[in-house]
Amino acid sequence: MSQGQERPITKHKVRQLGSRILHTARFDTQTLNELKEDRTATGQAVAVVLLVGLSYGLGFSVFNGLQTRNLSPNQVISGTIANMIFTDFSVFIWSATVFLVGTKLFQGKTGYWQLARPLFFSTAPGALFILIAIPVRPIIIAIAVIASAWIVSAEFVALKNAMGFNTQRALLTSVVGLLILAFIQMTI
């Protein structure tokens, strides 16, 4: 490594990532503002999305394998990768949709990555989805409800904060974004 180059992953960056995840999960607006403005946090934000996708993919694949009595290494690996790709793609589509709705329709003032970084971090409670692999129906339902509600709430706070919206405009942005995605899904 030549002089002047920074190591890509350091203990400090890992601690910072963990701290940002915890603060975002607690709806800390100061951390959301920091993420909005810190261009160097883009890699961390994408890492959070990948981690959540991996957690969901692995949890769902194991759950599905147990339900179909077809739990094998090949099924778990292929299912995890497929679900991870789907989950991560969904997060990118959602962030692009609310960015376009928020900036074009409701005159939000932000750039795509200024919105995406806080939104991506707000998906962190989705790491709980790995627990859906536990084959106990009440636990699966509880985890799915808690993690989903937590993610929606955190993303709402992140959207409101990043766009500089009041509660009503943030809610309208979310609802219109969901309606647009539902319309697109129904037409495909």
N, C-alpha and C positions, 0 to 999 in steps of 0.2 A: 504494500500500500504506500503510495507516494505521499510526501509531505503535503499537507493542506487538504487532503481528502478525509472526510468524516466516515467513521465506520457506520454502515447502514443500520445495524441493530446493536444497541448498547443497553446496559442495565438501566440506565436513566430513561431511555425511550420506552422500555418495557414497563417500568414503574409509572411513567407518564401516561402510557396507554391504559394501564389498569386504573389509575386515578381518574382519567377522563371518562372511562366507562362507568365507574361508580358514581361520579358526579352527574353525568348525564342521566343515568338511571334514577337519580334522585331529583331530576328536573331542575338542576342548578343552572340558572340563566347566565351566571358569570362564565361558566364553562362553555355553554352554548355560544356565547359571544366570542370567547377565545377561539373556539373551533371555527366559527364563521370567518374570522380574520386570519387565522394561522394557515397559510398556504402549505406549510410543511406537514400539516396534519392530514393531508389527503391520503397518503399511504396508510396511515393508521385507520382512517375511516373506512377505506376499502378492506383493510385487514379485519375490522369488526364485522363487516358484511360477510366476508368469507368465513369467518368463525361461526357466525350465526347460521349461515347456509350449511356448513359442515355439521353443526349440532342438530339442525332440523333433519338434514339428509340421513345422518346416522341413526337418530332416534326413530324416524319414520321407517327406515329400511329394516331395522331390527323388529319394530312393532309389526310391520307388514309380514316379515318372514315368520314371526311367531304365530300370527293369525292364520297364515296359509300353510303352516307347518312345513315351510320350505326355507328354513334358515340355513344358508350356506355362505361360505366366504365370498363366492362369486356374486350371489344375490345381494349381500350386504354392500360389497364394494360398488357394484354397478348401480344399485339403488341409491346409495349415498351420493355418488357422483351425479347421477341424473337429478335427484332432488336438490342437491346443492346448486347445480347450474340453474334449475328452475327458480329456486328461491332467490338467488343472487340477481338473476335477470329481472325478476319481479320487483326487487328493490330499486334497480336502476330505472325501470319503466315508471314506477310510482314516483320517484324523485323527479324525473323529467316531466311527468304529467303535472304534478303540483307546481313545478317551476313555471311551466308554460301558463297554466291557469292563473297562478298567483301574479306573475309579471305582466301577462298580456291582458287578462280579463279584470284583475283587481289592482293593477298598478303597483305591485310590490317592487321594492327597489333592492335587488340583490343579483349577484351572478349565480350561475348554476352551482359551482363548487362551494360558494358561500352558503348555499342552502343544503347541498348534498352532504357536506361534512357533518353538520349537526344531525341531519336526518339519518345518516348511516350510523352514527354513534347511538342514536336513539333506538336502533333495532337490537342493541346489546341484550336486553332481557330475553330475546329469542334464544339465547344459549341454553335456556331452561328446556327447550324442546328436546334436548337429548334425553330428558327424563321420560318422554313418552314411550321409550323402549321398555319401561317397567310394565309388565303385562297385568296391571290391575286397573280395571276400567275407571273407578272413581279417581285414581291418581292421574290417569291420562286426561280425563275431562278437566280436573282441577288445574293441571299444568297448562293445558291448552287455553283455558279461559283466562287464567292469571297472566300467562306470558302474552297472550294476544291483547288483553286489555292494557297491560303495562306498555307494550310497544305502541299501541294506538295513542295512548295518553302522552307518552314521551315524544312521539312524532308530532303530535298536535302542538306541544309546547315548543319543540324545535322549529316547526313551521312558523308559528306565531312570532317567535323571537327572531328568526333569520329574516323574515319578510318585513318585520316591523308592523305587523297587523294587530288590530284589536281582536278580541275573541270572536266577534261575529264574522269578520272578514276571513279569519283563519278557518273557522268552521265552514263557511261558504266555499272556500278554496278546497277543503277536504271533500266536501259533499259533491261539488261539481267534478272534481278529479275522479272520485269513485264512480259517478254517473257516466263519465266519459269512458272509463275503463270497462264498465259493465256493458255499455253500448257496443264498444269494440269487440268485446268477448262474445256477445250475442250475435253479432254480424259475421263472425268468423266461423 
